[in-house]
Amino acid sequence: MKKTYGWNGWKMPFNNLNDPDYCEYGCPICKSARDGNFFAKFLQQIELAMTFGGCWWGRAREKKYGVKPNEKIKTM
């Protein structure tokens, strides 16, 4: 089930820092970087380096889906 977030993902769910679906479906940077946007990939690499693994939602996504914020989920 795909969730939707306000302002095309720019309205971050700060009241739920453990929402892995925000990184998957809402985050404008992570979602764009996984889709191949060069500038978003650059910003995401800076974020991953500075925070040692991504933001709260990226780390929650890694726990739930088993992939880092910059990796796509493998489909079978």
LINCOR-V941632 format. One record per helix or strand. SS is the DSSP state (h for helix, s for strand). FROM is the first residue (numbers start at 1). TO is the last residue. If there is no record, write none. Layout:
ss->[SS:SS]
from->[FROM:FROM]
to->[TO:TO]
//
This chain:
ss->[h:h:h:h:h]
from->[6:20:28:38:56]
to->[9:26:34:51:65]
//
